[in-house]
Amino acid sequence: MPFDKHLEFLSKINIIIFNHNRQQGMGNIITLLGFGKKVYVRSDVTCWKMFEEKGIKLFDIKKEIDLRSIDKRVIEMNKKTLKNFFSGDIIKSMEDDF
């Protein structure tokens, strides 16, 4: 699938559940959070702790799944925090270090 079509597909998702028992789909998780989507992940995978430490709100698949929309304040906080850690400039500067 071409990248632009993939992004278009992701943008149409409202709530997504990643029930992997190991870290998978980081690019999709970051993209979906950036789109303001509600992302459920298992709290026992490594990416959960990383997002939690950065103050990015995920939802725990091990708890009750709530199909209501995510609070707009949480969306804005996630977007702002994601830009601080995963923007193109930040990633490029990290690549320059290696």
N, C-alpha and C positions, 0 to 999 in steps of 0.2 A: 504494500500500500504506500503510495507517495506520502511524504511527510506532511504536506499541507492537508491532505485528506485525513490523515491520522489525527492531526490537531482538530480538524473540524468534527471528526467523530467524538473525540474526547470532550469537546466543548458542549456536546449535546447530552452528556451524562450528568445527572443530578447527584446521585449517591452511588458510591462504588465500594465494594467489599473485596479486600485482598486478604484471603484466609491462608496465605502461605505460611508454612512453619519455618521458613528461612527468608532472608532478605531477597526480594525479587521486585521488579517493576519500579525501581526508584525514579527513573525518568518520567514514567507515567504518573507516579504519586506526586512528584514535584509539580508537574504540569497541571494536574487536576486541582491541587491545592491553589496553584496560581490562578486558575480559572474560578476559584471560589467554591469548589465542589466539596461535598461532605465525603471524607475518605475514612473508611474503617480498615484498621490493620490490627493484627494480633499484637498485644502488648508484650509478648515474649520474643519478638524478633528485634534484631539489632537496630533497624532504622527507627523503631518506636522511640528508643532512648535518645537517639541523636536528635530527632524532631522535638522531643520533649525538652531536652537541654537547651535548644534554641528558642523555645517558647512557641513552637508551631503546634496548633491544636489538631490532633487526630482523634478518631473515635475508636474505642476498643471493641473488637469483634467478640471478645469474651464476655462482654456485658450486653445488656438489652439493646437491640437495634431499634433506633428511633428514625422513622422515615420522614419526620418533619424537616423542613428546611433548616439549614445552618444559620445561626444568628449573624446578622450583617456586621456586627462589631468583630466577631471572630473571623469572618471572611477578610475584612480590612486588615486586622492584625496579622493574619497568616500571610496575606499578600505583601505587606510591608516587610515582615521578617524574612520572607523568601527572597525578596529583592536584595536584602542585605547579605544573604549567604549564597544565593544561586544566580545572581545576575550575570549576564555575559561578560561584563568587565571583571567581575570577581573571579569567574572561572578562568578567564584569559590570564589574569595575574597569577593564579595558582599554577596554570600550565607553564608560565614563564619561569617559575621557581624550580621546575623539574627538567 
